[in-house]
Amino acid sequence: MTPFLLLGCFLAMALLGVDRSQVALLLVPWSVAFVILLASFRKGAPGSAAIFLWAAAFRAILLLTTPDLSDDHFRYLWDGLISLQGVSPYALTPLEAAAQGLGSPILLPLLNSPEYHSVYPPLSQLLFLLPAWSLSFWGWEGAFRLWRFLLVGVELMGLAFLLRASARDQGKTEGVGPRSWSPRSRLAVLYAWNPLVVLATAGSGHTEALLVPGLAMLALGVMRDTRSWAWAGLAMAGMVKLIPFVLAPFLLRWSISRSPGWWKAPLWAAAGCGALTVAFWTPGALRNLQDSLNLYVQLFEYNAGLYFLLKDAALSLTGQDQGKLLGPLLRAAFLLGVLVITVRHPVTSGSAWLRGAVAVFSLYLVTATTVHPWYLLWLLPLLPLAPLLSGAWLWASWAALPTYLSYQGVDHGTLTALFWGGWGAFAGGAVVGTSWPRLLRWSGVRKARKLSPYLGSGSILDVGSGEGWVGEALAQRPGPPSPGSHRVVLSDRYVFNQATLPFVQADGAHLPFPDGGFDAVILSLTLHHMAQPRAALAESRRVARTRILVTESCYRSAPGRRVVLFLDGLVNRFRGGGSFLDAEPVHLRPAEEWEALFQQAHLRIVRRVELNRWVHHWVLWELAPGDVRESAVEPPDGGKTNPASPPGHP
């Protein structure tokens, strides 16, 4: 059903007209299409044949339109026409060519930057010849439609390679059904059916569509350890747009790490690029190309979040526009970043290398002074194979169309903030999600340091151990080498343990251990997640020989409770694949209510330590079986105890 709904969205866009004056209306079917795309991804993608056929159908709809979102296609036709007239497009600017009677008087007024030489590499120039040849009998509209048909055909060929690379790890599950598809195959839908991709290829006819087969071949070659495919793909992509060539040193490092004879594939790729370049070469072409490329660094400014931020800051500090200085500085920062990725990023697998490639393209877009919507096609084809910041770039795909509202008078800074602000939020979330395991481990070590002074020596059972980092840190703490002095066993109802210690899956209210089986039992920030905390305390009392340590998040007021609930949800959001938060409601209590619960469970409070009083009210209790009237509370000095002199135990 979802592909049919997407088809309806593309029909609505075609009927409205892919035009700058219609962007506000286009945003309605555009936004609906992205919602449907996400729903389709979450449900599970169909087979590769269905993905491909629906992708072709979506593109066919926009091929019937005559879009007006960009004027780049006029330059494509001009360059092709100049080449047909026997002159290299790198030799003369359009103004210089027109002065010599070359080109077309109809196209010249429609060109942007006619005073600059062409920046399109030789493979693009070769493909420009076909639509330029049709100019004389079809006019520019017919030639542009022919060009877009050619683009879509080439891009769909690349999509076929991409789907093959995405599904290569499925083995015999191919075709079993949507649920059997690997995550990579599902991610392929986010490229194949992405409205921005359809608009940039079939709708606007940008040469970035020609990158797709080269990038897909590069990805397939890297994943299959086939150097010839990888280098052929890089050469094809680089001869369409120059930006992929920044990956050459990184790919060279990957090739060298594989086996002897690494130099053959890059040598053949360089020879092919050289042969194609000779056909359009002219004296001074390199200098002319460099001058034109500076256009994008020092003169053009569009949707550049970091650049605009730095420019505004520099203007506030110096009172002058520092744009011409910042552009080259950001380009130098990008090249330095590429060097770091090339030298430091792992190349142990195809997926690792592809993540590095996505990082390079991402860094370019973040540091660029010009980020047109179709630039996202530099990395979108690689995301199904290396989903680095995929959520951020999917947001950018949606936010790309609103940037055209700047042509209708909407503040460009606001639109740029929408694009990059959303990108930053998603990227930040992805970074936090990736770093979360390390943060949880650090947190476990920190909790273990708080608990250690009250444990002494002996065996320990960690109930509600989670990932197991608290128990692992306790097992590694210094102490006397007596038998069993550092024996730690982990137990939890949920299995997302990552430590190497013994682990037993069990509910805290039903522990499968003998009476007095451990010297101490730990319940660290876990009772408030249990439906039966009193039963868990009773079981801990049965299993523990000498002591029970409980730490809990407490609150003193209703606003404090809301703060603790928020922090609890934030910390546990990524644990267990997100299933942990859905397992049990959180049962928070003030410290006094916890102490009443301890008394009901016939546990004596040996001491109470206020571990933290600010924001997160965190309390530790040392408990022991005995007379509930005998209890002690740590004085309100922060409960700081010298670990070298552990407190006494009953």
N, C-alpha and C positions, 0 to 999 in steps of 0.2 A: 504493500500500500504506500509506504513512504516514497519510493521512486516516482509513483504517479503524482503524489502531492508536490514533489520537487519539480516535476515536469510542468505542473500548473504554475508554479512560481516563475519558471523561466518563460513560459508563455505570457504571463502578465508583464514581465520585464520587456519582452519583445513588443507587445502591444503598446506599452507606454512609450517605448522608444529609448534606446541607449544613447541618451543625449544629456549634455551638461545642464540644460534647462529643466530636465525632468528628474534630477537626482533626488530631490526631496520626496517625490512620489515613488521613485524606484526603491527607496529605503524600506518601504513596507513589504513588498514581495521579497526583497533582498534579505531582510531580517527574518522573515518567516522561513525562507529557504535554509538559513543557518540553523534555526531551531530544528527543522526537520532533519537536516544533516546530522546534528548531534543525536537526535532520537534514533536515527538509522544506525549510527555507530554504536550506541548503547545496546540496541537490540541484537546486534550481530549482523555482519555483512553477508550478502549472498555470495555465490560462487564467482570466480574471476570472470567468467564469460558474461554473467549478468552485470557485474560492475562495469565491464568494458562497453557493453551494448547500451546501457543506460547513459554512460558518459558520452558516447557518440550521439545519442538522441538529444541530450541537453545542449551539446555544441551545435547540432544541426539547427536548432531553433534560433539561436542567435546569429547563425550564418545568414539568415534571411533578412536581417536588419542592416541598416546603414548607420553605424554608430558615429557619435561625435563627442567622444570623451578625450580624444588625443589627436594631435596632428602629425604624429611621427610617421604615419604611413605615407604622407606626401614625400618625406625625405627618402623612404625606401624606393618609391617610384622614380624619384629624381636620380638617385644613385644608379639604379638599373638603367635608366635612359641614357645617362652620361656614358656608362660602360658600353652600351650598344652603339653609341656614337664614336667609340674608339678612344675614349679618354678615361684615365683612372680617376675614380671619385676622390682619391687621396691627393690628386695633383692640383685641383682647382676648387675654390669655394663656389657655391652656387652663383654668387654675384659675379665672380670672375668668369665663370663658364657662360653666364648669360651675356656678359659683355662681348664674348667671342661668338655669339649666335648659337650656343649650345643649350641643351636642356629644353624646357617647355615654358613659354610665357604664361601658360595657364597655371602650372604648378608653382612657379617662382613666388607669387604673392602669398601662397598658402604655406610656405616653409617657415619653420622656426629656426632661428640662428643661421640665416643664409650667408652670414659673413664668416662662418667657421667650416673647416673641412670635415668630411665624414669621419665618424668614429666606429663604424660598423666593420667588423673583421671580414676576411675574404670569403668564408663560407656563406655568410649572410649576403655579401655582394653577389655571389654566384646565383643564389636563389632569387635575388631581386630581378634578375634578367627576365624571368617568365612573365610576371605581371607588367613589367615595363614594356615588353614586346607587345602586349595586348592593348596598350594605351591608345594606339592609333585607330583601332576599330571598336573598342568598347568604352573609351573614355576612362577617367580616373575612378569613377564609381564601380564600373565593371572590373577594372584592373584590381581594385582594392578587394572586391569580392573574390576574385580568382586567387589573390594572395592569401586571403583568409582560409579558403578551401585548402590551399597548399599547406598552410601552417597547421591546420587541424589534422590533416592527414599525417604529417610528420610527428605532431605531438601525440596522436593516438598510437603511433608506432612505438614511441617512447613509453606510453602508458602500458602497452603490452609487455615490454621489457620490465617495467616497474612491478607489474602484477606478478610476473614470473619470479622476480627477485623476492617479492614479499611473501610468496607462497612456498619458497624453496624448502622451508623447514617443516612443512606440514606432512610430508611423507604420504602415507596411505589414507590420511584423514581428508585429503582433498575431495571435495564434492559430497562429503557426508551430510553437511548441513551447516546453517549459519553458526550454530553454537560450537562446532568443531573447528572453526577457523582460528588460526593463531592470532595473537594481538597485532602482529605486523600486517596481516591480511585485512583485519578490520581497520587499521589505520590507513590503509591504501584508499579507502572510501573518502577519507578526509582530504585527500588530494583529488581523486578522480571526479568527485561530485562537488568539489568546492566551488561556490559561485564566483569567487574571485578568479580562479583558474579558468573557468568557462568564459568569463567576461574578458579576461586579458588575452585569451587565445582566439576564440571564435568571435567575440564581440569587438575587441579593439585591434586585433591582429598584430600584437607586439612580437618582436623577434625572440623574446624570452621563451616563447613556445618551442622554438627550435633547440633550446637547451635540453629539453626533457629527454630525448633519446640518448644524447651524450651523457647526461648525468645518470640515467638509468643503466647504460652500459658500464659506466664507471663503477656504479654501486654493485652491479652483478659481477663484474670482474673482481672487485675487492672481496666480495663475500665468497666467491668460488676460488679465490687464490689464482686467478687467471690474469697474469700481468698484461698480456696482449689486449684483452678486452678492456681492462682498466685504463690503459694508456690511450687506446683508440677512443674510448669514451671521453677522456679528458681533452684530447686533441679536438674532437668534434665539438664539444661544448665551448672550448676556448676560441675556436675559430668562428663561433657565432657571437659570443660576448667575451670580452677579454678577462672578466673577473675570475672565471674558473682557473685560469693559469696560476693564480696565487696558491693553488693546491699542489702545484708541481713538485716543490721541494718536499712536501709532506708525503706525496705519493712515492717520490724517489726513496725516501727513508723506508717506507713500507716495502718497496721492491727489494731494496738491499737486504732487508731482514728476512726475506723469503728463501732464496737459494742462489747459487752461482748463475751467471748469465743474466743478472738483473738489468744490464745495460742495453740489451737488445730491444726490448719493447719501447723504452723511452726514445731510443735512437730512431726506430722506425716511425714513431709518432712525430718526432721533430722533423724527420724527412718529409712526411706527408704534409705537415703544416708549412714547411718551406716551399714545397712544390706548388701548393695552392696560393701562397702569398705571391710567388713570382708572377702569376697571371695578372695581378692588379698592382704590382710594384711600380714605383716611379721615384726618381731622385727627389730627396727631401720629404718622402712620405712619412718617415719616422718623426721628423721634427714637426710636420703639420699635425700628425696624430697627437703628439704630446701637447701641442698648443690647444687643440680642441678638447682634450681630456681635462685640462686645467679649468675648462668651463664649469665642470661639475664640482670642482673643489673650491674655486675662488669666486665664481659669479652666481651660479644657480643656488637657490635656497628653496627647499620644499619639504615640509613634513619631517624636519630633522630635529628630533626631540633634544638630544644632548647638545647639539650645536646651538640651537636657539637658547637653551638654558645657559650655556657658557657665554654666549654673545650678550644676553641680557645682563648677566652678572658683570661682564667686562665693561659694558656701557655704564652700569651704575658706579663702578669703581673708577673708571678713567674718563667718563664723559664722552668717549669716542667709539665709533663703530669699529670693532676689531675683527670683523668677519673674514677679511682677506688674510689675516694672520692665523685665525683659529682653524680655517679649512685645512691648510697644510699641516698644522700641528696635529689635528685629528687624523689626517692621513698617515703621519709618522707614527702616531699611537697605534693605528690599525696594523701597520707593517711590523711594529715591534710585537704586537700581540700574535700575529701570524708566526713570527719567528719563535716565540715561546711555545705556541701550540705545536709547531713543526718539531721542535727539539724535545719537548717534555711530554706531549700527549702519547698515551700508549698506542701501539700498533699491533698488539698481540692477536687481534681478531679483526674480521671485516667490520663487525658492528662497532668496535672501538674506533677504528679509523674513520668510519662514517660519522660518528659523533664529533670527532675532531673537525671534519669537513663542515658539518652544520655549525659548529662553534665559530669557524672562520667566517662563514657567510653571515652569521648573526652579528659577529663583531663588526663586520663591514657596515651592515645596515644601522647599527647603533651609532657608529662614528661618522656616518656619511652626512654630507650637507644637503643632499637631495635624495629623498626616498619616495619615488613614485610607486603607486600601488602594484604595478606589474613587476617591480624589483623582487617581490616576495617569491616569484617563481624561481629565483636562484636557489632557494632552500626547500620550498614546499615539496618538491618531488622526493627529497631525501628523508623527510620526516617519517614516512611509514617504516623505514628501515633503521632510523636512528632518531627516535622521538625525544629529542632534546628541546626543551622549552616548547613542546608542541601546543600546549594550551595557550601560551603567550602568542605564538604565531597564528593560531586559529583566531584568536581575538583580533590580531592585526589584520587578518583576512577580511573580517567583517568591517572593522573600522577604516579600511582603505577607501571604500566608496564615499563615506561622509566627507573625506578630505576634498572631494570635488565641489562641495558646497562653498568653498572659498571663492570659486569663480562666480558665485551668486551673491557675494558680499558678506558671507558669514566670516567672522573673525578667524583668520588662519591659525593664530596661536591657540585658540580654544579647540579647534579641530585636531591640531597637533597634540595638545594635552590629552584629548580623548584617546587618540591612537596610542601614544607612548605611555600615558598614565595607566591604561588598562593593560598594556603589554608588561609594564613594570610590576603591576600587582600580580599577574599570573606568573611572571618569571620569578618574583620573590617567593610566591607560594611553592613553585617547583624547587627552588633552591632549598627552602626550609624542609620540604618533603624529602629531598635527597639527603640533607644533613641530619634529618631527624634521628636515624639510628645512632649516629655518633653522639648527638646531644643526649639521647637516652642513656647511652653507655656512660657518658660523663656524669649524668645525673645519678646513675646507679652507684658510681664510685663515691660521689659526694654523700649520698645517703649512707653508704657503708661506713664512711668516716664518722658520721654522727652516731651510728649504732655501736661501733667497735668498742668504745670505752666501757660499755655496760654489758659486754658479753663474756669477757675473760676467755678461758680456753674451754674446749669441749665441742661436741657435735651440735650442728645447727640444722633446723628445718625452716626453710623460707616458704611460707604459705602465701599464695598469690604472688608468685615470683616474677610474673611477666616475662620479659626477655632474659631474666636471670643475671643481670649485671650486678645487682646488689650482692647476691650470693657468691658470685665469682670473685668480687673484690674482697669479700670477707674471707674466702678460702685462701686468698693470696696474701693476707695480712701477716706481718711478722709476729712471731710468738714462740713459745717453747715447743720443741719437736716431740711432744708426747703423743702416744698413739691416739688417733682420732681427734686430735686437738683442732684440726682444720677441716674435719669432714662436714661438708655442707650438702644437703639434699634439697632440691627444688620441687615445688608442687604448685600447680595451678589448674583451675578448671579449664582454661583455654590454652591451646598449644600454639604459642608463638615464641617458645624458648629458643634462644640463640647461643646460650652458654654451653660449655662442654661438661658441666657437672651432671650428676645423676638427676633425672627428672621423672616425676610421677604425676600423671594427670589425675586430679582428684578435686572434688568440691571441698571447700574449707570446712563445711559442716560434717563431712564424712571422710576422715583421713584414714587411709589404709596402712596405719603404722601401729606397732604395739604400744601398750601403756609404758610411759617413761622411756620411749625409744630415743629421745634426743635430750641433750642437756638444756638446749634453749630452742624456743620457737619465735620466729619473727613474723609479724603482721605489719608490713610497711606500706602505709597509704593504700590499704586494700579492704579494710572492713566496710568502708562506706560504699563499696561496690558489691557487697554481699547482701542477698535477700534475707539471710538468717545470721546476723552478726553474733547474736548471743550463743547460737549453736556452734559457730566457729570458735568462739572463745572457750566454750566448754570442751571442744575437741582439742584445742591447743593446750588447755589445762591437763587433759588426760595424757597427752603425748610428751609434754615437757617435764623434765625431772626437777629443774631448779628455777627457771625464769622464763617469762614471756615478755618480748619487747613489742610495743604497739606504737606506731606513729600515725597521726591522723591530721587531716585538714579540718580546722574548726572555724567557727565564726562567732561574732559577738552581737551582730545586728543584722537586720534584713538586707541592707545594702552590702554588708560584708559577705553574706551568704551568696548573693548574686555574683560578687567578684570571685569567690572560690569556685562556684559552679562554672563560670566562664573559663577560669584558668584550668580547671579539671578537664573541660571539654577540649580546650586548646592543646593541652599536653597529650591527651589520649586520642586525638583525631586520626593520627596515622598508624596507631598501634593495631596489629592484627588485621591489616588491610582495611581498616575502618570498621570492622565488625565489633570491636570492643565496646564502642559507645552505644551500640544497639542492644547489647546483651542484658544489662540490668540498669534500672534507674539509679541515680546517685542518692544515697541516704546520708546527708550531712547532719551533724549534730554539734551543739556547743560542747566545750570541754566538760562542763558539769554533767551533761547527759551521758557522755561516754563513761565518765567515772561511775555514774549510777549503774550503767550497764555492766561494768566490771564487777561491781559489788553483787549484782544479781547472778553473775556467773561464778561467785565465790572466789574472786581473785583479789589478793591484797596489793594495794598500790605501794610499792617500795619507794618509788620516787617519780616525780613529774618534772620534766624539763621543757621549758619554752624554747624551742629551737629557732623560731622566728615569730616576731610579733607584728611585722609590717606586711601589709597587703595579703600575703599568704600566711595565716596564723597556723603555725605548724608545731604540734606538741608531741613529745615522746613520753611514754609511760613505761616504767619497768614494773612488771607484775609478777606475783608469785602466789601459789596456793596458800591459804592460811586464813587467819582471822581478819575479816574485812575492816575491823575497827583500827587495826594497826596500819597506818599509812603515813607516808611522808611526802611532802611536796618540795620540789627544788625552790629555793628562795628566788625572788624575782630579780635576779641579777643577770639574766640571760642564760642561766644554766650552763655556763661554760665550765667544763671539767677537763683537767689535765689528762690526756690520754696515757701519759707515762705512769699515772697513779690511778688506776681504775677504781671506781667506787666499790664499796663492800657489797656483798650479796648475802641474802639470808642463809 
